[in-house]
């Protein structure tokens, strides 16, 4: 392991097998500072139809897991034989962008508004592909930033018509999705965006690429009880599907040949094509956005961490778990409110807080590789 060695070794007595409690190191999930940011779907005042809304979230939800509902999740492509120097990038509120090259020292911390909220300075997600990081977000308007190293960022797009939830790379291009039906593609590595099909009465909360297609997942307007997905091979032509009677999606990822999506009210679903979904009942009350890393799906929840390989069968590790989990520098890493960062060498050990409360909250972590 490459950081926190002495502290982690002192915790060997806390080692737990799957299904046994994981020791919480005494740090609360939320600290009472904010309402839940881990499970809420949009319930904005204009969701009943009419004018587009800004994706502003209101009302408490499950115990805070430290990840905004529009936070994106790593795609399976990031685990596939990269070359170069690994870089872990985190983005979040107030247009915050920072990176680490070893998990020990975080630097190049850039913040536009230290008191930022659900506004145009919120970075909701970040992707990596084709040697580039692309960070996206916004409130009433969308924006995107690009970086080839996670250190120097260029703000090329500042006024998209709606917030952007996520951006991913696949089939030789970048694709993004977000609020009010926004779907875009870029053929110049995120420098500019095109292909917006126009207003649609729903929000796409997550986006992933796999099996040759992009899958955007979210919910229709109203009380978010109707799931919404859109499928495309190029980000230009989309098939939009409304899943009446199924709860809305809040996150989606791809790995081992399938898409896994989570949503409101304990929804966890699996699909091979993004069109037809099988509901998986784990008995949980609410799930955070899933990630796929180190060859398995990881789904944080109020009850603990669910882990599985095929997207259908999961085992739960009880106890505290952060959100947005990725593997980097030989350890698993995640975030919780406000800007706390956590690590563990194995998912069977307690999470150790390595950094935190040093600025605006994070929405996503992602691993990239630079020359």
C-alpha positions in Angstrom: 0.0 0.0 0.0 1.2 3.5 -0.8 -0.2 5.7 1.8 -1.4 5.7 5.4 0.7 2.6 6.0 1.2 2.9 9.8 -2.4 3.8 10.4 -3.8 1.0 8.3 -1.5 -1.6 9.9 -2.8 -0.5 13.3 -6.3 -1.4 12.1 -5.7 -5.0 11.3 -7.8 -6.0 14.4 -10.7 -4.3 12.6 -10.5 -6.7 9.6 -13.9 -8.1 8.8 -15.0 -10.8 6.4 -17.9 -10.2 4.0 -21.2 -9.7 5.9 -19.6 -8.8 9.2 -19.6 -5.2 10.5 -17.0 -2.8 9.4 -15.7 -0.5 12.1 -16.7 3.1 11.7 -13.8 5.3 12.8 -16.1 7.7 14.6 -16.6 10.1 11.7 -20.3 10.8 11.0 -21.6 10.5 7.5 -23.0 14.0 7.5 -22.3 15.7 10.7 -25.7 17.3 10.5 -24.4 20.0 8.2 -26.7 19.3 5.3 -29.6 17.3 4.0 -28.9 14.1 2.2 -27.1 14.4 -1.1 -26.8 10.7 -1.8 -30.2 9.5 -2.7 -32.6 12.4 -3.7 -34.0 12.7 -7.1 -35.2 16.1 -8.5 -38.3 17.4 -6.9 -38.0 21.0 -8.2 -41.1 23.2 -8.3 -41.4 23.1 -12.1 -41.4 19.4 -12.4 -45.1 19.2 -12.8 -44.8 20.2 -16.4 -44.4 23.5 -18.3 -41.1 25.3 -18.2 -37.8 23.4 -17.9 -36.4 23.2 -14.4 -32.8 23.5 -13.3 -32.4 20.1 -11.6 -32.4 21.7 -8.1 -32.9 19.1 -5.4 -35.1 19.6 -2.4 -36.0 17.6 0.7 -34.1 15.1 2.8 -33.5 11.5 1.8 -31.5 8.6 3.1 -28.5 8.9 5.3 -25.9 11.0 3.5 -23.3 9.1 1.5 -21.5 12.2 0.4 -22.3 12.0 -3.3 -24.7 14.3 -5.2 -27.5 12.5 -7.0 -26.1 13.8 -10.3 -22.6 12.6 -9.6 -21.5 10.3 -12.3 -19.7 7.1 -12.0 -16.5 5.5 -13.5 -16.9 3.5 -16.7 -15.5 0.0 -17.1 -13.1 1.3 -19.8 -11.0 2.9 -17.1 -10.0 -0.4 -15.8 -8.8 -1.8 -19.1 -5.1 -1.9 -19.4 -4.1 1.7 -19.2 -0.5 3.0 -19.7 1.1 6.1 -18.3 1.0 7.8 -14.9 -2.2 7.3 -12.9 -3.9 10.4 -11.8 -6.9 10.5 -9.5 -9.1 13.6 -10.1 -12.0 14.8 -7.9 -14.6 17.4 -8.9 -17.4 19.0 -7.0 -19.2 22.1 -5.7 -18.1 25.6 -6.5 -16.4 24.3 -9.6 -13.8 22.5 -7.5 -11.1 20.5 -9.3 -8.2 18.8 -7.6 -5.9 15.8 -8.2 -3.4 13.4 -6.6 -0.6 11.4 -8.1 -0.2 9.1 -5.1 -3.2 9.3 -2.9 -1.1 11.0 -0.2 -0.8 14.5 -1.5 -3.7 16.4 -3.1 -2.8 19.5 -5.0 -3.7 21.8 -7.9 -6.9 22.6 -6.0 -9.0 25.0 -8.0 -12.3 26.5 -6.7 -14.4 29.2 -8.3 -16.9 29.7 -5.5 -16.1 28.3 -2.0 -19.7 28.6 -1.0 -21.2 27.1 -4.2 -24.4 25.1 -4.1 -26.7 23.6 -6.6 -25.9 26.3 -9.1 -24.1 26.9 -12.4 -20.7 26.3 -10.6 -21.6 22.8 -9.6 -19.5 20.2 -11.3 -21.7 17.1 -11.3 -19.4 14.6 -13.0 -16.1 13.9 -14.7 -15.1 11.4 -17.3 -11.8 10.2 -18.7 -11.0 8.8 -22.2 -8.8 9.4 -25.2 -6.1 10.8 -22.8 -8.4 13.6 -21.5 -10.5 14.5 -18.5 -13.9 16.1 -19.2 -15.7 17.7 -16.3 -19.4 18.8 -16.7 -22.1 20.4 -14.6 -24.2 23.5 -14.1 -27.6 24.5 -12.8 -29.8 26.6 -15.0 -27.1 26.4 -17.7 -24.6 23.7 -18.4 -20.9 23.9 -18.7 -17.8 21.7 -19.4 -14.1 21.8 -18.8 -11.3 19.8 -20.3 -7.8 18.8 -19.1 -5.1 16.5 -20.3 -3.5 16.1 -16.9 -6.0 17.0 -14.2 -3.9 20.0 -13.4 -4.5 22.6 -16.2 -8.1 23.0 -17.2 -9.7 24.9 -20.1 -13.3 26.2 -19.8 -14.4 25.9 -23.4 -18.2 25.6 -23.0 -20.0 27.8 -20.5 -23.6 28.1 -21.6 -25.3 24.9 -22.5 -29.1 25.0 -22.3 -29.4 22.7 -19.2 -27.2 21.2 -16.6 -25.0 18.3 -17.6 -24.9 15.2 -15.4 -22.1 13.2 -16.9 -19.8 12.8 -19.9 -18.2 9.5 -21.1 -16.0 8.4 -24.0 -16.7 5.6 -26.4 -16.8 4.7 -30.1 -14.2 7.5 -30.8 -16.2 10.4 -29.3 -17.4 12.0 -26.2 -21.1 12.0 -25.3 -22.8 13.9 -22.5 -26.3 13.9 -21.0 -28.2 15.9 -18.4 -31.3 18.0 -17.6 -34.4 18.6 -19.6 -33.5 15.8 -22.1 -30.1 17.2 -22.9 -27.9 14.9 -24.9 -24.8 15.9 -26.8 -21.7 14.6 -28.6 -18.2 15.9 -29.3 -15.8 14.9 -32.0 -13.1 17.3 -30.9 -12.3 15.9 -27.4 -14.8 18.0 -25.5 -13.8 21.3 -27.0 -17.3 21.8 -28.4 -20.7 20.0 -28.3 -23.4 19.3 -30.9 -26.5 17.2 -31.5 -28.9 18.5 -28.8 -32.3 17.0 -29.7 -34.1 19.7 -27.7 -36.4 19.9 -24.7 -37.7 16.7 -23.1 -39.7 16.5 -19.9 -37.2 14.5 -17.9 -33.7 14.5 -16.5 -30.9 12.1 -17.3 -28.9 11.6 -14.1 -26.3 9.1 -15.2 -24.5 8.0 -18.4 -22.3 5.0 -19.3 -20.8 3.3 -22.3 -20.6 -0.4 -23.0 -21.5 -3.1 -25.5 -21.1 -0.5 -28.3 -23.8 1.8 -27.0 -24.2 4.9 -24.7 -26.9 4.5 -22.1 -28.3 7.6 -20.4 -30.6 6.9 -17.3 -32.9 9.1 -15.3 -36.5 9.9 -14.7 -39.4 11.8 -16.1 -40.8 15.0 -14.5 -43.3 14.8 -11.7 -42.6 12.7 -8.7 -39.8 10.7 -10.3 -41.7 7.5 -10.3 -41.2 6.8 -14.0 -37.8 5.6 -15.1 -36.2 7.0 -18.3 -33.4 5.7 -20.5 -32.0 6.7 -23.8 -29.7 4.5 -26.0 -27.4 5.6 -28.8 -24.4 4.2 -30.6 -23.0 7.7 -31.6 -24.6 10.3 -29.4 -26.5 11.7 -32.4 -29.4 9.4 -32.9 -31.2 8.2 -29.7 -33.9 5.8 -28.8 -35.7 7.2 -25.7 -37.7 4.7 -23.5 -40.1 5.6 -20.7 -40.4 2.9 -18.1 -43.9 3.6 -16.7 -44.4 2.4 -13.1 -40.7 1.8 -12.5 -38.9 4.2 -10.2 -36.5 6.7 -11.7 -32.8 6.0 -12.1 -30.1 8.1 -10.4 -26.9 6.4 -11.6 -25.7 3.8 -14.1 -22.4 2.1 -14.8 -21.1 -0.7 -17.1 -18.9 -3.8 -16.5 -18.6 -7.5 -17.3 -21.0 -7.1 -20.2 -24.0 -5.5 -18.4 -25.3 -2.1 -17.3 -26.2 -1.7 -13.6 -28.4 1.2 -12.5 -29.7 2.3 -9.2 -32.5 4.6 -8.3 -35.2 5.8 -5.9 -36.8 3.6 -3.3 -34.3 0.8 -3.4 -34.3 0.3 -7.2 -31.4 -1.7 -8.6 -31.7 -2.9 -12.2 -29.5 -4.7 -14.7 -29.6 -4.7 -18.6 -27.4 -5.8 -21.5 -28.6 -3.1 -23.9 -30.1 -0.2 -21.8 -33.6 -0.9 -23.2 -34.9 -3.9 -21.2 -34.2 -3.9 -17.5 -34.5 -6.7 -14.9 -35.2 -5.6 -11.4 -33.0 -7.0 -8.7 -34.4 -7.1 -5.2 -31.7 -6.9 -2.5 -34.0 -5.8 0.2 -32.2 -2.4 0.7 -34.0 0.9 1.2 -31.9 3.1 -1.1 -28.8 2.9 -3.1 -26.1 5.4 -4.1 -24.8 5.5 -7.7 -23.0 2.3 -8.6 -19.4 2.0 -9.8 -17.5 -0.7 -11.5 -13.9 -1.1 -10.4 -11.4 -3.9 -9.8 -13.7 -6.3 -11.8 -16.8 -5.9 -9.7 -19.8 -3.7 -9.1 -19.9 -1.7 -5.9 -23.2 -0.1 -4.7 -23.0 2.0 -1.5 -26.2 2.1 0.6 -27.4 3.1 4.0 -27.1 -0.5 5.0 -23.5 -1.0 3.8 -21.7 -1.8 0.6 -23.2 -4.2 -1.9 -20.6 -5.9 -4.2 -21.1 -8.3 -7.1 -19.6 -9.5 -10.3 -22.5 -10.2 -12.6 -24.9 -7.3 -11.7 -27.5 -9.8 -10.4 -26.0 -11.4 -7.4 -24.6 -9.2 -4.6 -23.2 -9.7 -1.1 -23.4 -6.9 1.5 -20.6 -5.7 3.8 -22.2 -4.0 6.8 -21.0 -0.7 8.2 -19.9 2.7 7.1 -19.1 3.1 3.4 -18.3 6.3 1.4 -19.6 6.9 -2.1 -18.1 7.2 -5.5 -15.7 4.3 -4.9 -12.8 3.7 -7.3 -9.5 1.7 -7.1 -6.4 3.8 -7.3 -2.8 3.4 -6.1 -3.4 -0.1 -4.9 -6.4 0.8 -2.6 -10.1 1.5 -2.8 -11.0 5.2 -2.4 -14.2 7.1 -1.9 -15.7 10.4 -0.7 -18.3 11.5 1.9 -19.7 14.9 2.9 -18.2 17.4 3.1 -14.9 16.8 1.3 -13.8 13.8 3.3 -11.7 11.2 1.4 -11.5 7.6 2.5 -9.3 4.6 1.7 -9.0 0.9 2.5 -6.6 -1.7 1.1 -9.4 -4.2 0.8 -13.1 -4.1 1.0 -13.0 -6.4 4.0 -11.3 -3.8 6.2 -12.4 -0.6 7.9 -12.3 2.6 5.8 -9.7 5.2 7.0 -10.3 8.9 6.5 -7.2 10.3 4.8 -8.3 13.9 4.0 -11.3 16.1 4.5 -13.2 19.2 5.3 -10.7 21.3 3.3 -13.1 22.9 0.9 -16.3 22.4 -1.1 -17.8 18.9 -1.3 -16.9 16.4 -4.0 -19.3 14.8 -6.4 -17.1 12.3 -8.1 -13.6 10.7 -8.2 -12.2 9.3 -11.4 -8.9 7.7 -12.4 -7.0 8.6 -15.6 -3.6 8.1 -17.1 -1.3 10.7 -18.5 2.0 10.3 -20.4 
